[in-house]
């Protein structure tokens, strides 16, 4: 665990690896490095707008959206993708534990993203129409994204 600036520099370094070889999604070491940097950082950082406004969180949200689309279209996820699909929502729930007046708008922009919400809506429509996913073990990974959305929605009121 380091200072907020050290962790943000670590995020920059990890993202530069992705920019260089553009195949981070198959690099389990870099994937775990991202999540460990975030999940084991000081809890108080999640209340800081400068921390949660870092582009690594947008990168992870968009990556999660891509994985959700693949999963919904029955694409078999590799081990690294499964790990990310399960872990990114854990990050969202951790962030939603620290909602404050200072960071609520950033969290809403991150999580109430139109494409993500549309994809989740299609997921619900497929469950309602034919029960798809109900027996799929990956469905558990969606619980935390729904909890984070619920917490942000409660904050709106």
Backbone bond lengths (Angstrom), bond angles and torsions (degrees), N, CA, C in turn:
res aa  C-N    CA-C-N  psi(-1)  N-CA   C-N-CA  omega(-1)  CA-C   N-CA-C  phi
1 X - - - 1.449 - - 1.527 108.22 -
2 X 1.311 116.99 130.86 1.443 120.96 179.35 1.510 111.02 -126.25
3 X 1.319 114.46 -169.36 1.459 118.83 177.08 1.526 108.86 -70.14
4 X 1.315 115.11 165.16 1.458 119.04 179.52 1.525 110.37 -59.75
5 X 1.313 117.50 -40.78 1.467 120.52 179.71 1.524 111.57 -64.53
6 X 1.327 117.16 -38.88 1.467 120.25 178.08 1.527 110.74 -64.06
7 X 1.311 116.07 -41.48 1.465 119.72 -179.89 1.521 110.20 -67.42
8 X 1.330 117.51 -40.92 1.465 120.05 177.75 1.528 110.58 -63.59
9 X 1.334 117.33 -36.99 1.468 120.51 175.68 1.528 110.52 -65.27
10 X 1.319 115.76 -37.26 1.466 120.02 176.11 1.524 110.22 -62.82
11 X 1.338 116.77 -42.59 1.466 120.80 175.98 1.522 110.45 -57.38
12 X 1.339 116.09 -46.32 1.467 120.55 -179.79 1.529 110.82 -59.82
13 X 1.323 115.75 -42.66 1.462 120.78 -179.83 1.529 111.12 -63.35
14 X 1.325 116.27 -43.92 1.464 120.68 179.88 1.525 110.23 -64.16
15 X 1.328 116.36 -44.26 1.466 119.45 -179.99 1.518 111.68 -66.13
16 X 1.334 117.49 -31.84 1.472 119.16 177.63 1.525 110.39 -66.85
17 X 1.338 117.60 -31.84 1.467 120.32 174.91 1.522 109.95 -61.64
18 X 1.317 115.27 -41.63 1.457 119.62 178.86 1.521 109.96 -63.83
19 X 1.325 117.25 -44.22 1.462 120.72 179.81 1.524 111.45 -61.05
20 X 1.335 116.35 -35.40 1.463 120.27 -177.29 1.528 112.68 -71.05
21 X 1.333 116.61 -46.95 1.463 117.27 -174.74 1.518 113.67 -114.08
22 X 1.297 118.11 -4.91 1.470 124.95 170.67 1.530 113.78 50.85
23 X 1.327 116.89 26.79 1.458 119.01 177.45 1.523 111.74 -136.96
24 X 1.300 115.39 36.39 1.457 120.66 -178.46 1.519 112.05 -57.46
25 X 1.319 117.16 -31.54 1.458 119.22 -175.05 1.525 112.99 -60.07
26 X 1.325 118.02 -20.80 1.463 119.79 178.16 1.529 112.06 -101.65
27 X 1.313 117.67 -1.26 1.460 122.64 -177.44 1.528 109.20 -97.00
28 X 1.321 116.89 90.94 1.464 121.71 -174.89 1.524 111.64 -62.12
29 X 1.326 118.50 -31.47 1.463 121.15 179.05 1.519 110.72 -64.42
30 X 1.327 117.38 -47.58 1.467 120.58 178.43 1.519 111.34 -65.99
31 X 1.325 115.94 -36.84 1.460 120.16 178.79 1.526 109.71 -61.35
32 X 1.326 116.31 -48.98 1.464 119.72 179.97 1.521 111.14 -65.12
33 X 1.318 116.87 -34.82 1.461 121.17 178.09 1.529 110.63 -62.03
34 X 1.320 116.93 -42.25 1.465 120.73 177.51 1.521 109.75 -60.23
35 X 1.321 116.37 -52.28 1.458 119.76 -174.99 1.516 112.57 -67.46
36 X 1.322 117.30 -37.46 1.458 119.14 178.34 1.521 110.95 -66.63
37 X 1.331 117.16 -38.98 1.461 120.11 177.04 1.522 111.07 -59.86
38 X 1.320 115.68 -39.17 1.462 120.27 -177.20 1.523 111.39 -81.59
39 X 1.308 116.40 -53.52 1.461 120.07 -171.72 1.525 113.14 -68.44
40 X 1.323 117.59 -25.44 1.459 120.07 -179.51 1.526 112.58 -104.20
41 X 1.316 116.80 12.04 1.459 119.51 175.62 1.524 108.73 -77.58
42 X 1.296 115.84 165.49 1.458 121.78 -178.68 1.525 109.89 -59.00
43 X 1.318 116.43 128.15 1.468 121.87 -177.72 1.529 112.40 -53.80
44 X 1.318 117.19 -35.07 1.470 119.28 -175.79 1.533 111.75 -66.22
45 X 1.329 117.97 -20.75 1.464 120.34 178.81 1.525 111.86 -63.43
46 X 1.327 116.71 -28.90 1.459 120.43 -178.27 1.524 112.75 -69.28
47 X 1.310 117.26 -12.63 1.463 121.16 175.09 1.527 111.15 -91.13
48 X 1.314 117.01 -6.57 1.466 121.88 -175.69 1.524 111.49 -95.07
49 X 1.326 117.02 120.23 1.469 120.21 179.89 1.528 113.32 -56.77
50 X 1.332 117.86 -37.15 1.468 120.26 -179.46 1.524 111.87 -62.77
51 X 1.313 116.75 -32.06 1.461 121.07 -179.86 1.524 110.61 -75.03
52 X 1.319 116.91 -53.29 1.469 119.64 -174.52 1.526 112.94 -76.92
53 X 1.315 116.38 -8.30 1.465 119.90 177.46 1.533 111.43 -87.21
54 X 1.327 117.18 -2.06 1.464 120.69 -179.72 1.531 109.45 -63.04
55 X 1.317 116.32 143.93 1.466 121.56 -176.73 1.529 113.36 -64.03
56 X 1.332 118.82 -15.55 1.466 120.09 177.45 1.527 110.62 -61.41
57 X 1.328 117.59 -32.14 1.457 119.94 -178.74 1.532 111.55 -73.10
58 X 1.316 116.90 -34.39 1.471 120.32 174.60 1.528 109.28 -68.30
59 X 1.317 115.93 -42.57 1.458 121.00 176.21 1.527 110.52 -55.43
60 X 1.333 117.06 -46.46 1.466 121.16 -179.09 1.521 111.80 -68.05
61 X 1.319 117.35 -39.64 1.461 119.92 177.81 1.521 110.72 -61.84
62 X 1.327 115.87 -46.15 1.467 120.17 -179.85 1.526 111.55 -66.01
63 X 1.307 116.60 -36.23 1.457 121.37 176.53 1.524 109.52 -64.63
64 X 1.338 116.18 -43.80 1.465 120.30 177.69 1.527 110.45 -61.12
65 X 1.319 116.44 -43.07 1.466 120.61 178.05 1.530 109.99 -58.29
66 X 1.312 116.91 -45.19 1.464 121.08 178.38 1.528 111.44 -61.27
67 X 1.320 116.88 -43.26 1.466 120.56 178.64 1.523 111.24 -65.99
68 X 1.321 116.60 -39.20 1.461 120.77 178.00 1.527 110.65 -62.44
69 X 1.334 116.35 -42.43 1.470 120.40 177.40 1.528 110.47 -62.28
70 X 1.332 116.84 -44.42 1.466 120.25 179.17 1.525 110.61 -61.62
71 X 1.321 115.92 -46.03 1.460 120.33 -178.95 1.526 110.93 -62.79
72 X 1.330 115.72 -42.61 1.460 119.85 -179.59 1.529 111.11 -64.48
73 X 1.325 117.24 -29.05 1.469 121.61 178.34 1.531 111.62 -93.17
74 X 1.322 116.45 18.11 1.473 123.85 174.75 1.522 114.19 63.44
75 X 1.326 117.40 27.28 1.459 120.88 173.70 1.528 107.40 -77.55
76 X 1.321 116.91 131.60 1.461 121.49 179.12 1.530 108.66 -72.40
77 X 1.330 117.30 120.23 1.462 121.65 -179.78 1.526 109.74 -83.88
78 X 1.346 116.18 137.91 1.461 119.72 176.27 1.534 108.96 -75.70
79 X 1.330 117.04 176.45 1.467 120.96 -176.13 1.518 112.67 -59.78
80 X 1.326 117.03 -42.92 1.459 120.38 -179.83 1.523 110.74 -64.31
81 X 1.318 116.72 -41.63 1.465 120.74 179.53 1.524 111.25 -67.78
82 X 1.327 117.21 -39.62 1.473 120.45 176.52 1.524 110.33 -61.56
83 X 1.326 115.81 -43.11 1.464 120.35 178.25 1.531 110.17 -59.20
84 X 1.322 117.14 -46.90 1.466 121.00 179.37 1.523 111.05 -65.23
85 X 1.316 117.31 -41.84 1.467 122.26 -178.79 1.528 110.91 -61.35
86 X 1.318 116.67 -34.20 1.457 120.82 178.62 1.523 112.43 -83.14
87 X 1.323 118.04 -31.41 1.459 121.94 -171.20 1.522 113.55 -88.97
88 X 1.316 119.02 -35.88 1.470 120.51 -178.69 1.525 111.42 -58.07
89 X 1.332 120.54 -44.46 1.472 118.73 176.33 1.531 113.09 -62.36
90 X 1.340 117.90 -29.76 1.467 120.31 174.74 1.521 110.34 -62.07
91 X 1.305 115.45 -37.64 1.457 120.59 176.36 1.530 110.60 -64.56
92 X 1.321 117.23 -44.40 1.465 120.44 179.77 1.524 111.39 -61.34
93 X 1.321 117.09 -40.30 1.463 119.08 179.81 1.522 109.88 -69.08
94 X 1.323 117.20 -36.44 1.466 119.94 177.30 1.524 109.97 -63.69
95 X 1.320 116.33 -41.46 1.465 119.93 178.04 1.526 110.61 -63.81
96 X 1.323 116.58 -38.99 1.465 119.54 -177.79 1.525 112.23 -72.05
97 X 1.325 117.97 -12.13 1.464 121.24 173.57 1.521 111.80 -72.06
98 X 1.318 116.66 -12.55 1.463 121.25 -173.38 1.526 112.34 -123.72
99 X 1.306 116.81 33.26 1.463 120.81 179.20 1.525 108.73 -67.24
100 X 1.316 114.79 130.96 1.465 120.75 177.55 1.522 108.31 -143.81
101 X 1.306 116.06 171.43 1.461 119.85 176.92 1.527 111.12 -60.59
102 X 1.336 116.79 -29.92 1.464 120.88 -178.02 1.527 113.20 -72.70
103 X 1.329 117.61 -30.35 1.461 118.83 -172.18 1.522 114.98 -118.81
104 X 1.321 118.10 -3.39 1.463 120.22 -173.14 1.529 112.33 -60.47
105 X 1.312 118.10 -39.35 1.470 118.78 -178.13 1.530 111.29 -68.01
106 X 1.323 117.44 -36.48 1.468 120.48 177.85 1.530 110.07 -66.52
107 X 1.325 116.48 -43.15 1.465 119.98 178.81 1.521 111.23 -63.73
108 X 1.309 117.08 -39.97 1.467 120.10 178.40 1.525 110.63 -63.84
109 X 1.334 116.91 -42.40 1.466 119.54 178.21 1.526 110.63 -62.36
110 X 1.302 116.06 -37.15 1.458 120.95 -178.39 1.527 111.90 -71.56
111 X 1.314 116.74 -47.67 1.463 120.64 -171.57 1.523 112.92 -94.31
112 X 1.316 118.69 -34.19 1.467 120.92 177.80 1.524 109.78 -86.50
113 X 1.296 115.59 45.61 1.456 123.38 179.90 1.529 108.09 -79.23
114 X 1.323 116.48 130.13 1.463 121.13 -172.90 1.529 112.83 -54.69
115 X 1.310 117.57 -47.38 1.471 120.39 -177.96 1.525 111.70 -64.22
116 X 1.324 116.68 -39.37 1.460 120.24 178.25 1.525 110.48 -65.46
117 X 1.318 116.85 -46.14 1.464 119.99 179.65 1.525 111.41 -64.56
118 X 1.325 117.42 -37.81 1.472 120.40 176.75 1.528 111.26 -63.23
119 X 1.309 116.39 -42.53 1.467 120.46 179.41 1.529 110.65 -64.88
120 X 1.321 116.96 -41.49 1.467 120.18 176.92 1.526 110.92 -64.84
121 X 1.321 116.45 -36.79 1.465 120.43 177.31 1.534 110.76 -63.36
122 X 1.330 117.22 -42.90 1.468 120.48 177.45 1.530 110.56 -62.51
123 X 1.319 115.65 -37.63 1.462 120.95 176.16 1.533 109.86 -58.03
124 X 1.333 116.65 -48.10 1.472 120.49 179.68 1.528 111.71 -64.37
125 X 1.321 116.64 -39.20 1.467 119.69 179.06 1.525 111.00 -61.93
126 X 1.331 117.02 -40.01 1.460 120.39 179.37 1.525 111.68 -69.63
127 X 1.308 117.16 -34.31 1.468 119.51 174.91 1.521 109.56 -65.73
128 X 1.333 116.23 -45.49 1.466 120.52 -177.59 1.526 112.00 -65.28
129 X 1.322 116.85 -37.85 1.465 119.01 -174.65 1.528 113.76 -81.65
130 X 1.331 117.14 -35.46 1.471 116.83 -175.89 1.528 114.74 -142.49
131 X 1.316 117.58 9.61 1.461 120.24 177.43 1.513 114.67 71.14
132 X 1.328 116.86 11.12 1.461 121.08 -179.96 1.534 109.31 -55.68
133 X 1.285 117.92 144.96 1.465 127.78 176.60 1.523 114.62 82.40
134 X 1.322 118.99 -15.91 1.462 119.61 -172.75 1.528 112.83 -60.98
135 X 1.310 117.76 -28.26 1.463 121.15 178.81 1.528 112.55 -100.10
136 X 1.320 117.06 0.85 1.461 121.68 -177.56 1.533 109.59 -82.48
137 X 1.340 118.45 124.93 1.467 120.00 -179.08 1.530 113.65 -63.07
138 X 1.329 117.87 -22.76 1.467 120.66 179.66 1.527 112.62 -68.12
139 X 1.325 117.59 -15.70 1.459 120.08 -179.04 1.528 110.83 -60.24
140 X 1.329 117.00 -27.01 1.463 120.77 179.00 1.525 111.76 -60.67
141 X 1.314 116.54 -29.50 1.462 119.64 -177.18 1.527 112.28 -68.60
142 X 1.323 116.84 -16.46 1.465 119.85 -179.40 1.524 113.26 -83.34
143 X 1.311 117.32 -16.28 1.460 120.86 -176.89 1.527 112.20 -54.94
144 X 1.334 117.83 -46.71 1.466 119.93 -176.68 1.520 113.00 -70.54
145 X 1.321 117.94 -32.40 1.468 118.25 176.58 1.521 109.33 -65.76
146 X 1.326 117.15 -38.81 1.465 120.16 177.75 1.526 111.39 -67.90
147 X 1.313 117.50 -37.42 1.473 120.51 176.77 1.528 111.16 -63.98
148 X 1.324 116.50 -42.77 1.466 119.89 178.86 1.524 110.57 -62.92
149 X 1.317 116.87 -43.27 1.464 120.91 177.62 1.522 109.65 -61.47
150 X 1.309 116.92 -43.71 1.466 121.52 179.95 1.532 111.03 -61.07
151 X 1.323 117.26 -44.65 1.469 120.36 179.44 1.523 111.51 -63.26
152 X 1.320 116.58 -40.99 1.467 119.11 178.22 1.520 110.81 -68.02
153 X 1.301 116.92 -37.82 1.465 120.82 178.15 1.526 110.10 -64.08
154 X 1.321 117.63 -41.83 1.464 120.87 177.25 1.522 110.33 -61.56
155 X 1.308 116.09 -35.32 1.469 121.41 -178.90 1.527 110.94 -67.46
156 X 1.332 117.89 -26.66 1.469 122.16 179.15 1.517 111.76 -63.83
157 X 1.309 115.80 -33.48 1.470 120.85 -173.05 1.487 112.75 -73.88
